[in-house]
Amino acid sequence: EENWKIVYLFPQTAEALARNMADKYPQIRYAACLSTSFLAKKNRKEMASNRILMYAIARVIEVDKNGNLEKKSGKDKKVLIASRLCTLKMLLHLSKDKDVSTKLARTESITNALVNVANRMEKNANILCMATLTNLTRHPDNLNHLMFKVPKLAPIFVTHVEGSDVECAKCALYALQNLSCDSNCRQEMANTTNLLGSVTKAAFKHDFPEQQISALHTLKNLSDDPFNLVTMTNTPGCTATLLALANNSGNGMAQYLACDTLATLSHWLLTLSARKNNKLMGDEKDGGEGSDSSSKRAEMNRRTFETSTYQMWT
């Protein structure tokens, strides 16, 4: 362990590791991946900045691209899967470093590889993949880049929210919760296919409180954008779920978040009903410049509870 820093500083070490990760012999690939995972613990920033090494790691992750693993023997297949698992653990380790996170999120080969293999690997590897992507959303500077520069990232999270794996679903919801904190991402998220629907269903999962609270936080964050009012109210079950949770005192935090979200949506509705319009509908007809007109104008911003009839007899 004391040598990990020094060994990586040797000339051409990174290039040699990258070259061996692409070797035709699976055992050599695994040895290179294992060595890289050890060195990464003491050389996080340097490794994340090395494009050649990152590209080699991405190719190891995508080892099963186009069904390549099916062409290998049983023994070689196990070694290649172990190599992939090793690199995924290393990326998870790197993603937990705040200073490295920004570099890793902007390494196109890595983010694209993680998105491409998500939900296509064995359970343990898939959890590592989702946890790494979730960690990248923890840095505020990464949110806009991940949302708009990494293709199919949001749909991948939606797929895992709807999936059967509890840990992957939890990671996906945490990631969506973080992404929804960026005001520039909210409209794009709300318009992502099935995102609001899947998050709404997760918000009603009483058996999984962590998923439920994260889903409600996401809905609350999305409701902060007035342009999402129509999208959210038009999403089947969204308003009904919020109303049901708002009337359920069994979970205080869930009830609070549901009420907060409903209050935010109501605020935007009230704002729309009292638009900045200085003219009343009857002003042009009545010429209305009197005190009565002023009082009506003042009441535009609050409810009157008045009933309107049509030629009703008294």
Secondary structure, DSSP 8 states (H G I E B T S, - for coil): -TTHHHHHHSTTHHHHHHHHHT-SSHHHHHHHHHHHHHHHTT-HHHHHH-HHHHHHHHHHHTTTGGGGGGGS-HHHHHHHHHHHHHHHHHHHHHHT-HHHHHHHHT-HHHHHHHHHHTTSS-HHHHHHHHHHHHHHTTSGGGHHHHHHHSTTHHHHHHHHHSSS-HHHHHHHHHHHHHHTTSTTTHHHHHTSTTHHHHHHHHTT-TT-HHHHHHHHHHHHHHHTSGGGHHHHHHSTTHHHHHHHHHT-TTSHHHHHHHHHHHHHHHHHHHHHHT-S----TTHHHH---SHHHHHHHHGGGS-------SS---
